Amino acid sequence: MALTPQNNEAFFREVDEELRREQMSNIGRRYGLWIIGAIVLALVAFGGWTWWQHRQNSIAGEQGQQLATALDDIQQGRPAQGGAIVAGLTTSDKDAVRATALLTQADLLLSKNDLKGAAAAFGKVAADETLAQPFRDLALVRQTSVEYDSLQPQQVIDRLRGLADKGSPWLGTAGEMVAIAYLRQNKLQQAGQTFAMIAQTDSVPESVRARAVQMAGSLGVDAAPAAPAAANAAQ
């Protein structure tokens, strides 16, 4: 059922709160391996596996061992110890090490509820043209998530439009933020279409797709995949 003007505001508040909880929950468990996992997904999606293997080789030495130790310390509940190692790697001459260290440092700030510091740290990575694009894209998504409540809807859309599109490994997260920004602008059709795109993209996690189907339907947009018979008939 499509939204009416009377229930739009209440609906937006409910959806916004739910998506924000989903995106920001359990942030303390998302340190090093979460970052590396997201980077791997991005590189695979961009056909960059060869590039990733090259970077893996480039950090296989002493700095790679230090980084692995730091990430393990953080995940095992020793953030001060791991953070000290990470700080020493933020000036590494190996961009994969440096980027991962900077991203991890930003997440450590976020775990301390230092939103301003975390946003600035993510922003630094996003703006660093010497780093590979997947690192920068990840940082931009994270920066926008941290700053979301203080940004105007159009700022969110302008930042993430290129990442909230089919073929982007960040569609699930970036797409939800863009869709909510459209809702804040009362652009219900654009919001519904964005949720539908998320719902119909196989690479997006199933839980996110299921939520997007419900969201799109509530906005009057059919996000259900085409039935096999209909698809065959179309051919």
C-alpha positions as a Markdown table, in Angstrom:
| # | Residue | x | y | z |
|---|---|---|---|---|
| 1 | Met | 0.0 | 0.0 | 0.0 |
| 2 | Ala | 1.4 | 3.4 | -1.0 |
| 3 | Leu | 1.9 | 6.1 | 1.6 |
| 4 | Thr | -0.5 | 8.9 | 2.2 |
| 5 | Pro | 0.6 | 12.4 | 3.1 |
| 6 | Gln | -0.9 | 11.9 | 6.6 |
| 7 | Asn | 1.3 | 9.0 | 7.5 |
| 8 | Asn | 4.4 | 9.9 | 5.6 |
| 9 | Glu | 6.2 | 11.7 | 8.4 |
| 10 | Ala | 5.5 | 8.9 | 11.0 |
| 11 | Phe | 6.6 | 6.3 | 8.4 |
| 12 | Phe | 9.8 | 8.2 | 7.7 |
| 13 | Arg | 10.7 | 8.4 | 11.4 |
| 14 | Glu | 10.2 | 4.7 | 11.9 |
| 15 | Val | 12.2 | 3.7 | 8.8 |
| 16 | Asp | 15.0 | 6.2 | 9.5 |
| 17 | Glu | 15.4 | 4.9 | 13.0 |
| 18 | Glu | 15.4 | 1.3 | 11.9 |
| 19 | Leu | 17.9 | 1.7 | 9.1 |
| 20 | Arg | 20.2 | 3.8 | 11.3 |
| 21 | Arg | 20.1 | 1.1 | 14.0 |
| 22 | Glu | 20.9 | -1.5 | 11.4 |
| 23 | Gln | 23.8 | 0.3 | 9.9 |
| 24 | Met | 25.4 | 1.5 | 13.2 |
| 25 | Ser | 24.8 | -1.5 | 15.4 |
| 26 | Asn | 27.6 | -3.7 | 16.6 |
| 27 | Ile | 30.2 | -1.1 | 15.4 |
| 28 | Gly | 32.7 | -2.3 | 18.0 |
| 29 | Arg | 33.0 | -5.7 | 16.2 |
| 30 | Arg | 33.6 | -4.2 | 12.8 |
| 31 | Tyr | 37.3 | -3.3 | 13.0 |
| 32 | Gly | 40.0 | -4.8 | 10.9 |
| 33 | Leu | 38.5 | -7.9 | 9.3 |
| 34 | Trp | 35.3 | -6.0 | 8.5 |
| 35 | Ile | 37.3 | -3.4 | 6.6 |
| 36 | Ile | 39.4 | -6.0 | 4.8 |
| 37 | Gly | 36.2 | -8.1 | 4.0 |
| 38 | Ala | 34.5 | -5.0 | 2.5 |
| 39 | Ile | 37.6 | -4.2 | 0.4 |
| 40 | Val | 37.8 | -7.8 | -0.9 |
| 41 | Leu | 34.1 | -7.6 | -1.9 |
| 42 | Ala | 34.7 | -4.4 | -3.7 |
| 43 | Leu | 37.7 | -5.6 | -5.6 |
| 44 | Val | 35.9 | -8.8 | -6.6 |
| 45 | Ala | 32.9 | -6.8 | -7.8 |
| 46 | Phe | 35.2 | -4.5 | -9.8 |
| 47 | Gly | 37.1 | -7.5 | -11.3 |
| 48 | Gly | 40.1 | -6.5 | -9.3 |
| 49 | Trp | 41.2 | -9.8 | -7.8 |
| 50 | Thr | 44.5 | -9.7 | -9.6 |
| 51 | Trp | 45.1 | -6.2 | -8.1 |
| 52 | Trp | 44.2 | -7.5 | -4.7 |
| 53 | Gln | 46.6 | -10.4 | -5.0 |
| 54 | His | 49.3 | -8.0 | -5.9 |
| 55 | Arg | 48.5 | -5.9 | -2.8 |
| 56 | Gln | 48.5 | -8.9 | -0.6 |
| 57 | Asn | 52.0 | -9.7 | -1.8 |
| 58 | Ser | 53.1 | -6.1 | -1.2 |
| 59 | Ile | 52.1 | -6.3 | 2.5 |
| 60 | Ala | 53.5 | -9.8 | 3.1 |
| 61 | Gly | 56.5 | -8.5 | 4.8 |
| 62 | Glu | 57.1 | -7.1 | 8.3 |
| 63 | Gln | 54.4 | -4.4 | 8.0 |
| 64 | Gly | 51.9 | -7.0 | 7.0 |
| 65 | Gln | 52.7 | -9.0 | 10.1 |
| 66 | Gln | 52.4 | -5.9 | 12.2 |
| 67 | Leu | 49.0 | -5.1 | 10.7 |
| 68 | Ala | 47.7 | -8.6 | 11.3 |
| 69 | Thr | 48.9 | -8.5 | 14.9 |
| 70 | Ala | 47.2 | -5.1 | 15.4 |
| 71 | Leu | 43.9 | -6.2 | 14.0 |
| 72 | Asp | 44.0 | -9.4 | 16.1 |
| 73 | Asp | 44.7 | -7.3 | 19.2 |
| 74 | Ile | 41.7 | -5.1 | 18.5 |
| 75 | Gln | 39.3 | -7.9 | 17.8 |
| 76 | Gln | 40.5 | -9.7 | 21.0 |
| 77 | Gly | 39.5 | -6.6 | 23.0 |
| 78 | Arg | 42.9 | -4.9 | 23.3 |
| 79 | Pro | 42.3 | -1.7 | 21.3 |
| 80 | Ala | 45.0 | 0.3 | 23.0 |
| 81 | Gln | 47.7 | -2.2 | 22.2 |
| 82 | Gly | 46.4 | -2.7 | 18.6 |
| 83 | Gly | 45.8 | 1.0 | 18.1 |
| 84 | Ala | 49.4 | 1.8 | 19.0 |
| 85 | Ile | 50.6 | -0.5 | 16.2 |
| 86 | Val | 48.1 | 0.8 | 13.8 |
| 87 | Ala | 49.2 | 4.4 | 14.5 |
| 88 | Gly | 52.7 | 3.5 | 13.4 |
| 89 | Leu | 51.5 | 2.1 | 10.1 |
| 90 | Thr | 49.4 | 5.1 | 9.0 |
| 91 | Thr | 52.5 | 6.5 | 7.3 |
| 92 | Ser | 53.5 | 3.3 | 5.6 |
| 93 | Asp | 54.8 | 3.6 | 2.0 |
| 94 | Lys | 52.6 | 0.6 | 1.1 |
| 95 | Asp | 49.2 | 2.1 | 0.2 |
| 96 | Ala | 47.3 | -1.1 | 1.2 |
| 97 | Val | 48.8 | -1.0 | 4.7 |
| 98 | Arg | 48.4 | 2.7 | 5.1 |
| 99 | Ala | 44.8 | 2.7 | 3.9 |
| 100 | Thr | 43.8 | -0.2 | 6.2 |
| 101 | Ala | 45.6 | 1.4 | 9.1 |
| 102 | Leu | 43.8 | 4.7 | 8.6 |
| 103 | Leu | 40.4 | 3.1 | 8.2 |
| 104 | Thr | 41.0 | 1.0 | 11.4 |
| 105 | Gln | 42.1 | 4.1 | 13.2 |
| 106 | Ala | 38.9 | 5.8 | 12.2 |
| 107 | Asp | 36.8 | 2.9 | 13.5 |
| 108 | Leu | 38.7 | 3.0 | 16.8 |
| 109 | Leu | 37.7 | 6.7 | 17.1 |
| 110 | Leu | 34.1 | 5.7 | 16.3 |
| 111 | Ser | 34.1 | 3.0 | 19.0 |
| 112 | Lys | 35.0 | 5.8 | 21.5 |
| 113 | Asn | 32.0 | 7.8 | 20.2 |
| 114 | Asp | 34.3 | 10.4 | 18.8 |
| 115 | Leu | 32.0 | 11.1 | 15.8 |
| 116 | Lys | 33.8 | 14.2 | 14.7 |
| 117 | Gly | 37.2 | 12.6 | 14.8 |
| 118 | Ala | 36.0 | 9.5 | 13.1 |
| 119 | Ala | 34.3 | 11.5 | 10.3 |
| 120 | Ala | 37.5 | 13.5 | 9.7 |
| 121 | Ala | 39.6 | 10.3 | 9.6 |
| 122 | Phe | 37.3 | 8.6 | 7.1 |
| 123 | Gly | 37.2 | 11.9 | 5.1 |
| 124 | Lys | 41.0 | 11.9 | 5.0 |
| 125 | Val | 41.1 | 8.5 | 3.3 |
| 126 | Ala | 38.2 | 9.4 | 1.0 |
| 127 | Ala | 40.1 | 12.5 | -0.3 |
| 128 | Asp | 43.5 | 10.7 | -0.7 |
| 129 | Glu | 44.0 | 10.4 | -4.4 |
| 130 | Thr | 47.1 | 8.3 | -3.9 |
| 131 | Leu | 45.0 | 5.4 | -2.6 |
| 132 | Ala | 43.1 | 2.9 | -4.7 |
| 133 | Gln | 39.4 | 3.7 | -5.3 |
| 134 | Pro | 37.9 | 0.9 | -3.3 |
| 135 | Phe | 39.6 | 2.2 | -0.1 |
| 136 | Arg | 38.3 | 5.7 | -0.9 |
| 137 | Asp | 34.8 | 4.5 | -1.7 |
| 138 | Leu | 34.6 | 2.6 | 1.6 |
| 139 | Ala | 35.9 | 5.6 | 3.5 |
| 140 | Leu | 33.3 | 7.8 | 1.9 |
| 141 | Val | 30.4 | 5.5 | 2.8 |
| 142 | Arg | 31.7 | 5.2 | 6.3 |
| 143 | Gln | 32.2 | 9.0 | 6.6 |
| 144 | Thr | 28.6 | 9.7 | 5.3 |
| 145 | Ser | 27.2 | 7.1 | 7.7 |
| 146 | Val | 28.9 | 8.8 | 10.7 |
| 147 | Glu | 27.9 | 12.3 | 9.6 |
| 148 | Tyr | 24.4 | 11.4 | 8.3 |
| 149 | Asp | 22.4 | 13.1 | 11.0 |
| 150 | Ser | 24.2 | 16.4 | 10.4 |
| 151 | Leu | 24.0 | 16.4 | 6.6 |
| 152 | Gln | 21.3 | 17.8 | 4.4 |
| 153 | Pro | 19.5 | 15.2 | 2.3 |
| 154 | Gln | 20.9 | 16.6 | -1.0 |
| 155 | Gln | 24.5 | 16.4 | 0.5 |
| 156 | Val | 23.9 | 12.7 | 1.1 |
| 157 | Ile | 22.6 | 12.1 | -2.4 |
| 158 | Asp | 25.4 | 14.1 | -4.1 |
| 159 | Arg | 28.0 | 12.2 | -2.1 |
| 160 | Leu | 26.7 | 8.7 | -2.7 |
| 161 | Arg | 24.8 | 8.8 | -6.0 |
| 162 | Gly | 27.6 | 7.1 | -7.8 |
| 163 | Leu | 27.9 | 4.3 | -5.2 |
| 164 | Ala | 24.1 | 3.8 | -4.9 |
| 165 | Asp | 23.8 | 2.3 | -8.4 |
| 166 | Lys | 23.6 | -1.2 | -9.9 |
| 167 | Gly | 27.1 | -2.7 | -10.2 |
| 168 | Ser | 28.3 | -0.9 | -7.1 |
| 169 | Pro | 29.5 | -3.1 | -4.2 |
| 170 | Trp | 28.3 | -0.4 | -1.9 |
| 171 | Leu | 24.7 | -0.4 | -3.2 |
| 172 | Gly | 23.1 | -1.9 | -0.1 |
| 173 | Thr | 24.6 | 0.6 | 2.4 |
| 174 | Ala | 24.9 | 3.6 | 0.2 |
| 175 | Gly | 21.5 | 2.9 | -1.5 |
| 176 | Glu | 19.7 | 2.9 | 1.8 |
| 177 | Met | 21.2 | 6.2 | 2.9 |
| 178 | Val | 20.3 | 7.8 | -0.5 |
| 179 | Ala | 16.7 | 6.4 | -0.3 |
| 180 | Ile | 16.2 | 7.8 | 3.2 |
| 181 | Ala | 17.6 | 11.2 | 1.9 |
| 182 | Tyr | 14.9 | 11.1 | -0.8 |
| 183 | Leu | 12.3 | 10.4 | 1.8 |
| 184 | Arg | 13.5 | 13.4 | 3.8 |
| 185 | Gln | 13.0 | 15.5 | 0.6 |
| 186 | Asn | 9.5 | 13.9 | 0.3 |
| 187 | Lys | 10.6 | 12.4 | -3.1 |
| 188 | Leu | 8.7 | 9.2 | -2.5 |
| 189 | Gln | 9.0 | 7.9 | -6.0 |
| 190 | Gln | 12.8 | 8.2 | -6.1 |
| 191 | Ala | 13.0 | 6.6 | -2.7 |
| 192 | Gly | 10.8 | 3.7 | -3.8 |
| 193 | Gln | 12.8 | 3.2 | -7.0 |
| 194 | Thr | 16.1 | 3.2 | -5.1 |
| 195 | Phe | 14.8 | 0.6 | -2.6 |
| 196 | Ala | 13.5 | -1.5 | -5.6 |
| 197 | Met | 16.9 | -1.4 | -7.2 |
| 198 | Ile | 18.5 | -2.6 | -3.9 |
| 199 | Ala | 15.9 | -5.4 | -3.6 |
| 200 | Gln | 16.5 | -6.6 | -7.2 |
| 201 | Thr | 20.3 | -6.7 | -7.0 |
| 202 | Asp | 21.5 | -10.2 | -6.2 |
| 203 | Ser | 24.9 | -9.1 | -4.7 |
| 204 | Val | 23.2 | -7.2 | -1.9 |
| 205 | Pro | 22.8 | -9.2 | 1.3 |
| 206 | Glu | 19.5 | -11.0 | 1.5 |
| 207 | Ser | 18.4 | -9.3 | 4.8 |
| 208 | Val | 18.9 | -5.9 | 3.2 |
| 209 | Arg | 17.1 | -6.9 | 0.0 |
| 210 | Ala | 14.1 | -8.2 | 2.1 |
| 211 | Arg | 13.9 | -4.9 | 3.9 |
| 212 | Ala | 14.1 | -3.0 | 0.6 |
| 213 | Val | 11.2 | -5.0 | -0.8 |
| 214 | Gln | 9.0 | -4.0 | 2.1 |
| 215 | Met | 10.2 | -0.4 | 1.9 |
| 216 | Ala | 9.6 | -0.2 | -1.9 |
| 217 | Gly | 6.1 | -1.7 | -1.5 |
| 218 | Ser | 5.2 | 0.7 | 1.2 |
| 219 | Leu | 6.1 | 3.5 | -1.2 |
| 220 | Gly | 3.9 | 2.0 | -4.0 |
| 221 | Val | 6.8 | 0.5 | -6.0 |
| 222 | Asp | 6.8 | -3.2 | -6.9 |
| 223 | Ala | 10.3 | -4.5 | -6.1 |
| 224 | Ala | 9.5 | -8.2 | -6.5 |
| 225 | Pro | 11.6 | -10.0 | -9.1 |
| 226 | Ala | 9.9 | -11.0 | -12.3 |
| 227 | Ala | 8.3 | -14.5 | -12.3 |
| 228 | Pro | 10.1 | -17.1 | -14.4 |
| 229 | Ala | 7.1 | -17.4 | -16.7 |
| 230 | Ala | 6.9 | -13.7 | -17.3 |
| 231 | Ala | 10.7 | -13.5 | -17.9 |
| 232 | Asn | 10.5 | -16.3 | -20.4 |
| 233 | Ala | 7.6 | -14.7 | -22.2 |
| 234 | Ala | 9.5 | -11.5 | -22.4 |
| 235 | Gln | 12.3 | -13.3 | -24.2 |
